[in-house]
Amino acid sequence: MSRQPHTRTTEEPGSTAASHDPQFAAELERRLSVIQAPSYEDPARENLPALDYLLLVALVVLTTIVAYVWGY
């Protein structure tokens, strides 16, 4: 069984084909400028509504009571 030698490219270390694509670079820069803008608000980091906190507390209390009763 013969092994093929590992061929190396002559490109810069860490470079990829996408890093040399002007459309990719332009889109990346556009997206970075959007999220770095001071007025940008990340919807994934919004505070949870009070109802969600209330449901969480109710679930924890209910789970604690069920576990306590089940233990007897």
mmCIF file as Biopython writes it, N, C-alpha, C and O atoms, coordinates in Angstrom:
data_model
#
loop_
_atom_site.group_PDB
_atom_site.id
_atom_site.type_symbol
_atom_site.label_atom_id
_atom_site.label_alt_id
_atom_site.label_comp_id
_atom_site.label_asym_id
_atom_site.label_entity_id
_atom_site.label_seq_id
_atom_site.pdbx_PDB_ins_code
_atom_site.Cartn_x
_atom_site.Cartn_y
_atom_site.Cartn_z
_atom_site.occupancy
_atom_site.B_iso_or_equiv
_atom_site.auth_seq_id
_atom_site.auth_asym_id
_atom_site.pdbx_PDB_model_num
ATOM 1   N N  . MET A ? 1  ? 0.846   -1.167 0.000  1.0 0.0 1  A 1 
ATOM 2   C CA . MET A ? 1  ? 0.000   0.000  0.000  1.0 0.0 1  A 1 
ATOM 3   C C  . MET A ? 1  ? 0.896   1.235  0.000  1.0 0.0 1  A 1 
ATOM 4   O O  . MET A ? 1  ? 1.684   1.432  0.924  1.0 0.0 1  A 1 
ATOM 5   N N  . SER A ? 2  ? 0.779   2.044  -1.007 1.0 0.0 2  A 1 
ATOM 6   C CA . SER A ? 2  ? 1.628   3.238  -1.083 1.0 0.0 2  A 1 
ATOM 7   C C  . SER A ? 2  ? 0.862   4.454  -0.588 1.0 0.0 2  A 1 
ATOM 8   O O  . SER A ? 2  ? -0.350  4.571  -0.766 1.0 0.0 2  A 1 
ATOM 9   N N  . ARG A ? 3  ? 1.587   5.328  0.020  1.0 0.0 3  A 1 
ATOM 10  C CA . ARG A ? 3  ? 0.982   6.561  0.527  1.0 0.0 3  A 1 
ATOM 11  C C  . ARG A ? 3  ? 1.353   7.712  -0.381 1.0 0.0 3  A 1 
ATOM 12  O O  . ARG A ? 3  ? 2.488   7.831  -0.845 1.0 0.0 3  A 1 
ATOM 13  N N  . GLN A ? 4  ? 0.371   8.550  -0.620 1.0 0.0 4  A 1 
ATOM 14  C CA . GLN A ? 4  ? 0.615   9.752  -1.408 1.0 0.0 4  A 1 
ATOM 15  C C  . GLN A ? 4  ? 1.269   10.788 -0.497 1.0 0.0 4  A 1 
ATOM 16  O O  . GLN A ? 4  ? 0.825   10.960 0.639  1.0 0.0 4  A 1 
ATOM 17  N N  . PRO A ? 5  ? 2.292   11.473 -0.951 1.0 0.0 5  A 1 
ATOM 18  C CA . PRO A ? 5  ? 2.883   12.523 -0.119 1.0 0.0 5  A 1 
ATOM 19  C C  . PRO A ? 5  ? 1.895   13.681 0.047  1.0 0.0 5  A 1 
ATOM 20  O O  . PRO A ? 5  ? 1.130   14.003 -0.862 1.0 0.0 5  A 1 
ATOM 21  N N  . HIS A ? 6  ? 1.931   14.287 1.216  1.0 0.0 6  A 1 
ATOM 22  C CA . HIS A ? 6  ? 1.051   15.421 1.493  1.0 0.0 6  A 1 
ATOM 23  C C  . HIS A ? 6  ? 1.553   16.634 0.718  1.0 0.0 6  A 1 
ATOM 24  O O  . HIS A ? 6  ? 2.685   17.081 0.902  1.0 0.0 6  A 1 
ATOM 25  N N  . THR A ? 7  ? 0.703   17.152 -0.141 1.0 0.0 7  A 1 
ATOM 26  C CA . THR A ? 7  ? 1.107   18.315 -0.927 1.0 0.0 7  A 1 
ATOM 27  C C  . THR A ? 7  ? 0.736   19.586 -0.194 1.0 0.0 7  A 1 
ATOM 28  O O  . THR A ? 7  ? -0.338  19.680 0.399  1.0 0.0 7  A 1 
ATOM 29  N N  . ARG A ? 8  ? 1.600   20.535 -0.233 1.0 0.0 8  A 1 
ATOM 30  C CA . ARG A ? 8  ? 1.370   21.810 0.422  1.0 0.0 8  A 1 
ATOM 31  C C  . ARG A ? 8  ? 1.205   22.881 -0.641 1.0 0.0 8  A 1 
ATOM 32  O O  . ARG A ? 8  ? 1.801   22.817 -1.716 1.0 0.0 8  A 1 
ATOM 33  N N  . THR A ? 9  ? 0.387   23.858 -0.316 1.0 0.0 9  A 1 
ATOM 34  C CA . THR A ? 9  ? 0.209   24.955 -1.257 1.0 0.0 9  A 1 
ATOM 35  C C  . THR A ? 9  ? 1.224   26.040 -0.958 1.0 0.0 9  A 1 
ATOM 36  O O  . THR A ? 9  ? 1.836   26.061 0.111  1.0 0.0 9  A 1 
ATOM 37  N N  . THR A ? 10 ? 1.393   26.925 -1.896 1.0 0.0 10 A 1 
ATOM 38  C CA . THR A ? 10 ? 2.369   28.002 -1.716 1.0 0.0 10 A 1 
ATOM 39  C C  . THR A ? 10 ? 1.701   29.286 -1.239 1.0 0.0 10 A 1 
ATOM 40  O O  . THR A ? 10 ? 2.337   30.339 -1.201 1.0 0.0 10 A 1 
ATOM 41  N N  . GLU A ? 11 ? 0.407   29.205 -0.870 1.0 0.0 11 A 1 
ATOM 42  C CA . GLU A ? 11 ? -0.287  30.401 -0.393 1.0 0.0 11 A 1 
ATOM 43  C C  . GLU A ? 11 ? 0.210   30.790 1.000  1.0 0.0 11 A 1 
ATOM 44  O O  . GLU A ? 11 ? 0.956   30.057 1.649  1.0 0.0 11 A 1 
ATOM 45  N N  . GLU A ? 12 ? -0.225  31.946 1.422  1.0 0.0 12 A 1 
ATOM 46  C CA . GLU A ? 12 ? 0.145   32.416 2.746  1.0 0.0 12 A 1 
ATOM 47  C C  . GLU A ? 12 ? -0.469  31.513 3.802  1.0 0.0 12 A 1 
ATOM 48  O O  . GLU A ? 12 ? -1.554  30.971 3.587  1.0 0.0 12 A 1 
ATOM 49  N N  . PRO A ? 13 ? 0.199   31.336 4.943  1.0 0.0 13 A 1 
ATOM 50  C CA . PRO A ? 13 ? -0.381  30.513 6.003  1.0 0.0 13 A 1 
ATOM 51  C C  . PRO A ? 13 ? -1.693  31.127 6.493  1.0 0.0 13 A 1 
ATOM 52  O O  . PRO A ? 13 ? -1.785  32.337 6.702  1.0 0.0 13 A 1 
ATOM 53  N N  . GLY A ? 14 ? -2.699  30.280 6.673  1.0 0.0 14 A 1 
ATOM 54  C CA . GLY A ? 14 ? -3.982  30.741 7.166  1.0 0.0 14 A 1 
ATOM 55  C C  . GLY A ? 14 ? -4.892  31.311 6.107  1.0 0.0 14 A 1 
ATOM 56  O O  . GLY A ? 14 ? -6.036  31.651 6.409  1.0 0.0 14 A 1 
ATOM 57  N N  . SER A ? 15 ? -4.434  31.429 4.892  1.0 0.0 15 A 1 
ATOM 58  C CA . SER A ? 15 ? -5.289  31.998 3.855  1.0 0.0 15 A 1 
ATOM 59  C C  . SER A ? 15 ? -6.179  30.908 3.287  1.0 0.0 15 A 1 
ATOM 60  O O  . SER A ? 15 ? -5.814  29.733 3.254  1.0 0.0 15 A 1 
ATOM 61  N N  . THR A ? 16 ? -7.342  31.321 2.845  1.0 0.0 16 A 1 
ATOM 62  C CA . THR A ? 16 ? -8.271  30.395 2.217  1.0 0.0 16 A 1 
ATOM 63  C C  . THR A ? 16 ? -8.697  30.986 0.884  1.0 0.0 16 A 1 
ATOM 64  O O  . THR A ? 16 ? -8.398  32.139 0.575  1.0 0.0 16 A 1 
ATOM 65  N N  . ALA A ? 17 ? -9.389  30.190 0.112  1.0 0.0 17 A 1 
ATOM 66  C CA . ALA A ? 17 ? -9.873  30.695 -1.169 1.0 0.0 17 A 1 
ATOM 67  C C  . ALA A ? 17 ? -10.863 31.827 -0.934 1.0 0.0 17 A 1 
ATOM 68  O O  . ALA A ? 17 ? -10.927 32.769 -1.724 1.0 0.0 17 A 1 
ATOM 69  N N  . ALA A ? 18 ? -11.649 31.742 0.163  1.0 0.0 18 A 1 
ATOM 70  C CA . ALA A ? 18 ? -12.645 32.777 0.451  1.0 0.0 18 A 1 
ATOM 71  C C  . ALA A ? 18 ? -11.990 34.106 0.815  1.0 0.0 18 A 1 
ATOM 72  O O  . ALA A ? 18 ? -12.571 35.164 0.573  1.0 0.0 18 A 1 
ATOM 73  N N  . SER A ? 19 ? -10.795 34.068 1.389  1.0 0.0 19 A 1 
ATOM 74  C CA . SER A ? 19 ? -10.146 35.315 1.787  1.0 0.0 19 A 1 
ATOM 75  C C  . SER A ? 19 ? -9.661  36.118 0.588  1.0 0.0 19 A 1 
ATOM 76  O O  . SER A ? 19 ? -9.349  37.301 0.725  1.0 0.0 19 A 1 
ATOM 77  N N  . HIS A ? 20 ? -9.594  35.499 -0.578 1.0 0.0 20 A 1 
ATOM 78  C CA . HIS A ? 20 ? -9.161  36.193 -1.787 1.0 0.0 20 A 1 
ATOM 79  C C  . HIS A ? 20 ? -10.336 36.551 -2.698 1.0 0.0 20 A 1 
ATOM 80  O O  . HIS A ? 20 ? -10.134 37.069 -3.796 1.0 0.0 20 A 1 
ATOM 81  N N  . ASP A ? 21 ? -11.550 36.277 -2.251 1.0 0.0 21 A 1 
ATOM 82  C CA . ASP A ? 21 ? -12.746 36.556 -3.034 1.0 0.0 21 A 1 
ATOM 83  C C  . ASP A ? 21 ? -13.224 37.969 -2.699 1.0 0.0 21 A 1 
ATOM 84  O O  . ASP A ? 21 ? -13.614 38.217 -1.558 1.0 0.0 21 A 1 
ATOM 85  N N  . PRO A ? 22 ? -13.208 38.893 -3.643 1.0 0.0 22 A 1 
ATOM 86  C CA . PRO A ? 22 ? -13.599 40.274 -3.346 1.0 0.0 22 A 1 
ATOM 87  C C  . PRO A ? 22 ? -15.054 40.419 -2.909 1.0 0.0 22 A 1 
ATOM 88  O O  . PRO A ? 22 ? -15.362 41.265 -2.070 1.0 0.0 22 A 1 
ATOM 89  N N  . GLN A ? 23 ? -15.953 39.607 -3.465 1.0 0.0 23 A 1 
ATOM 90  C CA . GLN A ? 23 ? -17.355 39.687 -3.043 1.0 0.0 23 A 1 
ATOM 91  C C  . GLN A ? 23 ? -17.513 39.234 -1.598 1.0 0.0 23 A 1 
ATOM 92  O O  . GLN A ? 23 ? -18.261 39.839 -0.831 1.0 0.0 23 A 1 
ATOM 93  N N  . PHE A ? 24 ? -16.808 38.168 -1.229 1.0 0.0 24 A 1 
ATOM 94  C CA . PHE A ? 24 ? -16.858 37.678 0.143  1.0 0.0 24 A 1 
ATOM 95  C C  . PHE A ? 24 ? -16.300 38.731 1.095  1.0 0.0 24 A 1 
ATOM 96  O O  . PHE A ? 24 ? -16.897 39.000 2.138  1.0 0.0 24 A 1 
ATOM 97  N N  . ALA A ? 25 ? -15.178 39.321 0.753  1.0 0.0 25 A 1 
ATOM 98  C CA . ALA A ? 25 ? -14.565 40.338 1.606  1.0 0.0 25 A 1 
ATOM 99  C C  . ALA A ? 25 ? -15.471 41.552 1.759  1.0 0.0 25 A 1 
ATOM 100 O O  . ALA A ? 25 ? -15.572 42.117 2.848  1.0 0.0 25 A 1 
ATOM 101 N N  . ALA A ? 26 ? -16.130 41.956 0.676  1.0 0.0 26 A 1 
ATOM 102 C CA . ALA A ? 26 ? -17.033 43.106 0.744  1.0 0.0 26 A 1 
ATOM 103 C C  . ALA A ? 26 ? -18.231 42.813 1.642  1.0 0.0 26 A 1 
ATOM 104 O O  . ALA A ? 26 ? -18.633 43.660 2.439  1.0 0.0 26 A 1 
ATOM 105 N N  . GLU A ? 27 ? -18.798 41.623 1.515  1.0 0.0 27 A 1 
ATOM 106 C CA . GLU A ? 27 ? -19.943 41.253 2.352  1.0 0.0 27 A 1 
ATOM 107 C C  . GLU A ? 27 ? -19.528 41.143 3.820  1.0 0.0 27 A 1 
ATOM 108 O O  . GLU A ? 27 ? -20.272 41.559 4.708  1.0 0.0 27 A 1 
ATOM 109 N N  . LEU A ? 28 ? -18.367 40.595 4.070  1.0 0.0 28 A 1 
ATOM 110 C CA . LEU A ? 28 ? -17.865 40.498 5.438  1.0 0.0 28 A 1 
ATOM 111 C C  . LEU A ? 28 ? -17.681 41.881 6.047  1.0 0.0 28 A 1 
ATOM 112 O O  . LEU A ? 28 ? -18.081 42.114 7.188  1.0 0.0 28 A 1 
ATOM 113 N N  . GLU A ? 29 ? -17.087 42.789 5.304  1.0 0.0 29 A 1 
ATOM 114 C CA . GLU A ? 29 ? -16.896 44.154 5.797  1.0 0.0 29 A 1 
ATOM 115 C C  . GLU A ? 29 ? -18.236 44.845 6.054  1.0 0.0 29 A 1 
ATOM 116 O O  . GLU A ? 29 ? -18.386 45.570 7.037  1.0 0.0 29 A 1 
ATOM 117 N N  . ARG A ? 30 ? -19.215 44.618 5.160  1.0 0.0 30 A 1 
ATOM 118 C CA . ARG A ? 30 ? -20.534 45.217 5.342  1.0 0.0 30 A 1 
ATOM 119 C C  . ARG A ? 30 ? -21.175 44.715 6.633  1.0 0.0 30 A 1 
ATOM 120 O O  . ARG A ? 30 ? -21.717 45.502 7.409  1.0 0.0 30 A 1 
ATOM 121 N N  . ARG A ? 31 ? -21.112 43.412 6.858  1.0 0.0 31 A 1 
ATOM 122 C CA . ARG A ? 31 ? -21.728 42.830 8.067  1.0 0.0 31 A 1 
ATOM 123 C C  . ARG A ? 31 ? -21.007 43.292 9.329  1.0 0.0 31 A 1 
ATOM 124 O O  . ARG A ? 31 ? -21.648 43.580 10.339 1.0 0.0 31 A 1 
ATOM 125 N N  . LEU A ? 32 ? -19.689 43.364 9.276  1.0 0.0 32 A 1 
ATOM 126 C CA . LEU A ? 32 ? -18.936 43.826 10.443 1.0 0.0 32 A 1 
ATOM 127 C C  . LEU A ? 32 ? -19.259 45.278 10.761 1.0 0.0 32 A 1 
ATOM 128 O O  . LEU A ? 32 ? -19.376 45.644 11.930 1.0 0.0 32 A 1 
ATOM 129 N N  . SER A ? 33 ? -19.405 46.107 9.732  1.0 0.0 33 A 1 
ATOM 130 C CA . SER A ? 33 ? -19.721 47.518 9.986  1.0 0.0 33 A 1 
ATOM 131 C C  . SER A ? 33 ? -21.116 47.667 10.573 1.0 0.0 33 A 1 
ATOM 132 O O  . SER A ? 33 ? -21.354 48.575 11.370 1.0 0.0 33 A 1 
ATOM 133 N N  . VAL A ? 34 ? -22.045 46.787 10.191 1.0 0.0 34 A 1 
ATOM 134 C CA . VAL A ? 34 ? -23.398 46.843 10.753 1.0 0.0 34 A 1 
ATOM 135 C C  . VAL A ? 34 ? -23.376 46.511 12.240 1.0 0.0 34 A 1 
ATOM 136 O O  . VAL A ? 34 ? -23.970 47.235 13.039 1.0 0.0 34 A 1 
ATOM 137 N N  . ILE A ? 35 ? -22.700 45.427 12.626 1.0 0.0 35 A 1 
ATOM 138 C CA . ILE A ? 35 ? -22.734 45.019 14.032 1.0 0.0 35 A 1 
ATOM 139 C C  . ILE A ? 35 ? -21.820 45.867 14.915 1.0 0.0 35 A 1 
ATOM 140 O O  . ILE A ? 35 ? -21.967 45.861 16.137 1.0 0.0 35 A 1 
ATOM 141 N N  . GLN A ? 36 ? -20.881 46.594 14.311 1.0 0.0 36 A 1 
ATOM 142 C CA . GLN A ? 36 ? -20.006 47.452 15.107 1.0 0.0 36 A 1 
ATOM 143 C C  . GLN A ? 36 ? -20.553 48.858 15.263 1.0 0.0 36 A 1 
ATOM 144 O O  . GLN A ? 36 ? -19.982 49.661 16.001 1.0 0.0 36 A 1 
ATOM 145 N N  . ALA A ? 37 ? -21.637 49.171 14.589 1.0 0.0 37 A 1 
ATOM 146 C CA . ALA A ? 37 ? -22.228 50.510 14.687 1.0 0.0 37 A 1 
ATOM 147 C C  . ALA A ? 37 ? -22.759 50.737 16.102 1.0 0.0 37 A 1 
ATOM 148 O O  . ALA A ? 37 ? -23.356 49.832 16.686 1.0 0.0 37 A 1 
ATOM 149 N N  . PRO A ? 38 ? -22.553 51.930 16.661 1.0 0.0 38 A 1 
ATOM 150 C CA . PRO A ? 38 ? -23.013 52.197 18.025 1.0 0.0 38 A 1 
ATOM 151 C C  . PRO A ? 38 ? -24.523 52.055 18.186 1.0 0.0 38 A 1 
ATOM 152 O O  . PRO A ? 38 ? -24.996 51.775 19.287 1.0 0.0 38 A 1 
ATOM 153 N N  . SER A ? 39 ? -25.272 52.237 17.133 1.0 0.0 39 A 1 
ATOM 154 C CA . SER A ? 39 ? -26.732 52.160 17.230 1.0 0.0 39 A 1 
ATOM 155 C C  . SER A ? 39 ? -27.266 50.739 17.074 1.0 0.0 39 A 1 
ATOM 156 O O  . SER A ? 39 ? -28.476 50.530 17.156 1.0 0.0 39 A 1 
ATOM 157 N N  . TYR A ? 40 ? -26.393 49.760 16.850 1.0 0.0 40 A 1 
ATOM 158 C CA . TYR A ? 40 ? -26.832 48.387 16.624 1.0 0.0 40 A 1 
ATOM 159 C C  . TYR A ? 40 ? -27.293 47.752 17.928 1.0 0.0 40 A 1 
ATOM 160 O O  . TYR A ? 40 ? -26.588 47.797 18.936 1.0 0.0 40 A 1 
ATOM 161 N N  . GLU A ? 41 ? -28.481 47.161 17.898 1.0 0.0 41 A 1 
ATOM 162 C CA . GLU A ? 41 ? -29.000 46.429 19.049 1.0 0.0 41 A 1 
ATOM 163 C C  . GLU A ? 41 ? -29.196 44.986 18.629 1.0 0.0 41 A 1 
ATOM 164 O O  . GLU A ? 41 ? -29.934 44.700 17.686 1.0 0.0 41 A 1 
ATOM 165 N N  . ASP A ? 42 ? -28.542 44.090 19.319 1.0 0.0 42 A 1 
ATOM 166 C CA . ASP A ? 42 ? -28.607 42.668 19.000 1.0 0.0 42 A 1 
ATOM 167 C C  . ASP A ? 42 ? -29.904 42.097 19.552 1.0 0.0 42 A 1 
ATOM 168 O O  . ASP A ? 42 ? -30.106 42.096 20.766 1.0 0.0 42 A 1 
ATOM 169 N N  . PRO A ? 43 ? -30.790 41.611 18.683 1.0 0.0 43 A 1 
ATOM 170 C CA . PRO A ? 43 ? -32.063 41.084 19.176 1.0 0.0 43 A 1 
ATOM 171 C C  . PRO A ? 43 ? -31.887 39.836 20.050 1.0 0.0 43 A 1 
ATOM 172 O O  . PRO A ? 43 ? -32.766 39.516 20.851 1.0 0.0 43 A 1 
ATOM 173 N N  . ALA A ? 44 ? -30.783 39.144 19.908 1.0 0.0 44 A 1 
ATOM 174 C CA . ALA A ? 44 ? -30.552 37.953 20.721 1.0 0.0 44 A 1 
ATOM 175 C C  . ALA A ? 44 ? -30.186 38.316 22.156 1.0 0.0 44 A 1 
ATOM 176 O O  . ALA A ? 44 ? -30.204 37.449 23.029 1.0 0.0 44 A 1 
ATOM 177 N N  . ARG A ? 45 ? -29.857 39.565 22.416 1.0 0.0 45 A 1 
ATOM 178 C CA . ARG A ? 45 ? -29.446 39.978 23.758 1.0 0.0 45 A 1 
ATOM 179 C C  . ARG A ? 45 ? -30.493 40.837 24.461 1.0 0.0 45 A 1 
ATOM 180 O O  . ARG A ? 45 ? -30.187 41.510 25.445 1.0 0.0 45 A 1 
ATOM 181 N N  . GLU A ? 46 ? -31.718 40.815 23.960 1.0 0.0 46 A 1 
ATOM 182 C CA . GLU A ? 46 ? -32.777 41.573 24.607 1.0 0.0 46 A 1 
ATOM 183 C C  . GLU A ? 46 ? -33.132 40.920 25.939 1.0 0.0 46 A 1 
ATOM 184 O O  . GLU A ? 46 ? -32.946 39.717 26.119 1.0 0.0 46 A 1 
ATOM 185 N N  . ASN A ? 47 ? -33.640 41.716 26.859 1.0 0.0 47 A 1 
ATOM 186 C CA . ASN A ? 47 ? -34.061 41.190 28.146 1.0 0.0 47 A 1 
ATOM 187 C C  . ASN A ? 47 ? -35.295 40.322 27.981 1.0 0.0 47 A 1 
ATOM 188 O O  . ASN A ? 47 ? -36.133 40.563 27.112 1.0 0.0 47 A 1 
ATOM 189 N N  . LEU A ? 48 ? -35.390 39.317 28.823 1.0 0.0 48 A 1 
ATOM 190 C CA . LEU A ? 48 ? -36.574 38.463 28.790 1.0 0.0 48 A 1 
ATOM 191 C C  . LEU A ? 48 ? -37.763 39.206 29.373 1.0 0.0 48 A 1 
ATOM 192 O O  . LEU A ? 48 ? -37.601 40.006 30.295 1.0 0.0 48 A 1 
ATOM 193 N N  . PRO A ? 49 ? -38.947 38.956 28.853 1.0 0.0 49 A 1 
ATOM 194 C CA . PRO A ? 49 ? -40.139 39.582 29.429 1.0 0.0 49 A 1 
ATOM 195 C C  . PRO A ? 49 ? -40.399 39.039 30.831 1.0 0.0 49 A 1 
ATOM 196 O O  . PRO A ? 49 ? -39.944 37.952 31.186 1.0 0.0 49 A 1 
ATOM 197 N N  . ALA A ? 50 ? -41.135 39.813 31.615 1.0 0.0 50 A 1 
ATOM 198 C CA . ALA A ? 50 ? -41.432 39.427 33.003 1.0 0.0 50 A 1 
ATOM 199 C C  . ALA A ? 50 ? -42.188 38.104 33.055 1.0 0.0 50 A 1 
ATOM 200 O O  . ALA A ? 50 ? -41.996 37.324 33.988 1.0 0.0 50 A 1 
ATOM 201 N N  . LEU A ? 51 ? -43.034 37.840 32.080 1.0 0.0 51 A 1 
ATOM 202 C CA . LEU A ? 51 ? -43.782 36.583 32.049 1.0 0.0 51 A 1 
ATOM 203 C C  . LEU A ? 51 ? -42.843 35.384 31.979 1.0 0.0 51 A 1 
ATOM 204 O O  . LEU A ? 51 ? -43.098 34.363 32.618 1.0 0.0 51 A 1 
ATOM 205 N N  . ASP A ? 52 ? -41.767 35.495 31.216 1.0 0.0 52 A 1 
ATOM 206 C CA . ASP A ? 52 ? -40.800 34.400 31.131 1.0 0.0 52 A 1 
ATOM 207 C C  . ASP A ? 52 ? -40.145 34.136 32.478 1.0 0.0 52 A 1 
ATOM 208 O O  . ASP A ? 52 ? -39.959 32.980 32.855 1.0 0.0 52 A 1 
ATOM 209 N N  . TYR A ? 53 ? -39.793 35.189 33.207 1.0 0.0 53 A 1 
ATOM 210 C CA . TYR A ? 53 ? -39.208 35.020 34.537 1.0 0.0 53 A 1 
ATOM 211 C C  . TYR A ? 53 ? -40.215 34.388 35.495 1.0 0.0 53 A 1 
ATOM 212 O O  . TYR A ? 53 ? -39.861 33.521 36.294 1.0 0.0 53 A 1 
ATOM 213 N N  . LEU A ? 54 ? -41.468 34.825 35.411 1.0 0.0 54 A 1 
ATOM 214 C CA . LEU A ? 54 ? -42.511 34.274 36.266 1.0 0.0 54 A 1 
ATOM 215 C C  . LEU A ? 54 ? -42.715 32.785 35.972 1.0 0.0 54 A 1 
ATOM 216 O O  . LEU A ? 54 ? -42.850 31.990 36.903 1.0 0.0 54 A 1 
ATOM 217 N N  . LEU A ? 55 ? -42.740 32.404 34.712 1.0 0.0 55 A 1 
ATOM 218 C CA . LEU A ? 55 ? -42.881 30.997 34.352 1.0 0.0 55 A 1 
ATOM 219 C C  . LEU A ? 55 ? -41.679 30.174 34.807 1.0 0.0 55 A 1 
ATOM 220 O O  . LEU A ? 55 ? -41.836 29.023 35.214 1.0 0.0 55 A 1 
ATOM 221 N N  . LEU A ? 56 ? -40.504 30.742 34.742 1.0 0.0 56 A 1 
ATOM 222 C CA . LEU A ? 56 ? -39.304 30.048 35.207 1.0 0.0 56 A 1 
ATOM 223 C C  . LEU A ? 56 ? -39.379 29.787 36.704 1.0 0.0 56 A 1 
ATOM 224 O O  . LEU A ? 56 ? -39.089 28.682 37.163 1.0 0.0 56 A 1 
ATOM 225 N N  . VAL A ? 57 ? -39.767 30.804 37.462 1.0 0.0 57 A 1 
ATOM 226 C CA . VAL A ? 57 ? -39.884 30.648 38.916 1.0 0.0 57 A 1 
ATOM 227 C C  . VAL A ? 57 ? -40.950 29.599 39.242 1.0 0.0 57 A 1 
ATOM 228 O O  . VAL A ? 57 ? -40.741 28.759 40.118 1.0 0.0 57 A 1 
ATOM 229 N N  . ALA A ? 58 ? -42.082 29.643 38.549 1.0 0.0 58 A 1 
ATOM 230 C CA . ALA A ? 58 ? -43.149 28.665 38.783 1.0 0.0 58 A 1 
ATOM 231 C C  . ALA A ? 58 ? -42.662 27.249 38.477 1.0 0.0 58 A 1 
ATOM 232 O O  . ALA A ? 58 ? -42.974 26.317 39.218 1.0 0.0 58 A 1 
ATOM 233 N N  . LEU A ? 59 ? -41.915 27.081 37.415 1.0 0.0 59 A 1 
ATOM 234 C CA . LEU A ? 59 ? -41.395 25.769 37.058 1.0 0.0 59 A 1 
ATOM 235 C C  . LEU A ? 59 ? -40.420 25.254 38.112 1.0 0.0 59 A 1 
ATOM 236 O O  . LEU A ? 59 ? -40.468 24.079 38.476 1.0 0.0 59 A 1 
ATOM 237 N N  . VAL A ? 60 ? -39.548 26.110 38.598 1.0 0.0 60 A 1 
ATOM 238 C CA . VAL A ? 60 ? -38.586 25.704 39.624 1.0 0.0 60 A 1 
ATOM 239 C C  . VAL A ? 60 ? -39.315 25.313 40.908 1.0 0.0 60 A 1 
ATOM 240 O O  . VAL A ? 60 ? -38.985 24.302 41.527 1.0 0.0 60 A 1 
ATOM 241 N N  . VAL A ? 61 ? -40.299 26.107 41.306 1.0 0.0 61 A 1 
ATOM 242 C CA . VAL A ? 61 ? -41.057 25.803 42.528 1.0 0.0 61 A 1 
ATOM 243 C C  . VAL A ? 61 ? -41.814 24.492 42.364 1.0 0.0 61 A 1 
ATOM 244 O O  . VAL A ? 61 ? -41.788 23.645 43.256 1.0 0.0 61 A 1 
ATOM 245 N N  . LEU A ? 62 ? -42.482 24.323 41.240 1.0 0.0 62 A 1 
ATOM 246 C CA . LEU A ? 62 ? -43.236 23.103 40.990 1.0 0.0 62 A 1 
ATOM 247 C C  . LEU A ? 62 ? -42.324 21.884 40.971 1.0 0.0 62 A 1 
ATOM 248 O O  . LEU A ? 62 ? -42.660 20.852 41.552 1.0 0.0 62 A 1 
ATOM 249 N N  . THR A ? 63 ? -41.187 21.989 40.317 1.0 0.0 63 A 1 
ATOM 250 C CA . THR A ? 63 ? -40.238 20.878 40.259 1.0 0.0 63 A 1 
ATOM 251 C C  . THR A ? 63 ? -39.717 20.543 41.655 1.0 0.0 63 A 1 
ATOM 252 O O  . THR A ? 63 ? -39.565 19.369 41.992 1.0 0.0 63 A 1 
ATOM 253 N N  . THR A ? 64 ? -39.445 21.552 42.462 1.0 0.0 64 A 1 
ATOM 254 C CA . THR A ? 64 ? -38.963 21.334 43.828 1.0 0.0 64 A 1 
ATOM 255 C C  . THR A ? 64 ? -40.024 20.621 44.667 1.0 0.0 64 A 1 
ATOM 256 O O  . THR A ? 64 ? -39.712 19.696 45.416 1.0 0.0 64 A 1 
ATOM 257 N N  . ILE A ? 65 ? -41.270 21.053 44.537 1.0 0.0 65 A 1 
ATOM 258 C CA . ILE A ? 65 ? -42.348 20.424 45.312 1.0 0.0 65 A 1 
ATOM 259 C C  . ILE A ? 65 ? -42.540 18.973 44.875 1.0 0.0 65 A 1 
ATOM 260 O O  . ILE A ? 65 ? -42.676 18.086 45.718 1.0 0.0 65 A 1 
ATOM 261 N N  . VAL A ? 66 ? -42.552 18.725 43.573 1.0 0.0 66 A 1 
ATOM 262 C CA . VAL A ? 66 ? -42.716 17.351 43.081 1.0 0.0 66 A 1 
ATOM 263 C C  . VAL A ? 66 ? -41.562 16.475 43.552 1.0 0.0 66 A 1 
ATOM 264 O O  . VAL A ? 66 ? -41.792 15.340 43.971 1.0 0.0 66 A 1 
ATOM 265 N N  . ALA A ? 67 ? -40.352 16.960 43.497 1.0 0.0 67 A 1 
ATOM 266 C CA . ALA A ? 67 ? -39.197 16.183 43.933 1.0 0.0 67 A 1 
ATOM 267 C C  . ALA A ? 67 ? -39.256 15.924 45.437 1.0 0.0 67 A 1 
ATOM 268 O O  . ALA A ? 67 ? -38.876 14.845 45.891 1.0 0.0 67 A 1 
ATOM 269 N N  . TYR A ? 68 ? -39.724 16.894 46.208 1.0 0.0 68 A 1 
ATOM 270 C CA . TYR A ? 68 ? -39.834 16.736 47.668 1.0 0.0 68 A 1 
ATOM 271 C C  . TYR A ? 68 ? -40.905 15.704 48.013 1.0 0.0 68 A 1 
ATOM 272 O O  . TYR A ? 68 ? -40.688 14.847 48.870 1.0 0.0 68 A 1 
ATOM 273 N N  . VAL A ? 69 ? -42.066 15.781 47.348 1.0 0.0 69 A 1 
ATOM 274 C CA . VAL A ? 69 ? -43.145 14.836 47.621 1.0 0.0 69 A 1 
ATOM 275 C C  . VAL A ? 69 ? -42.759 13.439 47.163 1.0 0.0 69 A 1 
ATOM 276 O O  . VAL A ? 69 ? -43.077 12.458 47.837 1.0 0.0 69 A 1 
ATOM 277 N N  . TRP A ? 70 ? -42.085 13.335 46.039 1.0 0.0 70 A 1 
ATOM 278 C CA . TRP A ? 70 ? -41.674 12.045 45.510 1.0 0.0 70 A 1 
ATOM 279 C C  . TRP A ? 70 ? -40.660 11.380 46.430 1.0 0.0 70 A 1 
ATOM 280 O O  . TRP A ? 70 ? -40.589 10.152 46.490 1.0 0.0 70 A 1 
ATOM 281 N N  . GLY A ? 71 ? -39.891 12.163 47.133 1.0 0.0 71 A 1 
ATOM 282 C CA . GLY A ? 71 ? -38.870 11.634 48.033 1.0 0.0 71 A 1 
ATOM 283 C C  . GLY A ? 71 ? -39.441 10.975 49.280 1.0 0.0 71 A 1 
ATOM 284 O O  . GLY A ? 71 ? -38.743 10.202 49.936 1.0 0.0 71 A 1 
ATOM 285 N N  . TYR A ? 72 ? -40.684 11.259 49.620 1.0 0.0 72 A 1 
ATOM 286 C CA . TYR A ? 72 ? -41.297 10.649 50.802 1.0 0.0 72 A 1 
ATOM 287 C C  . TYR A ? 72 ? -41.742 9.277  50.523 1.0 0.0 72 A 1 
ATOM 288 O O  . TYR A ? 72 ? -42.282 8.612  51.407 1.0 0.0 72 A 1 
#
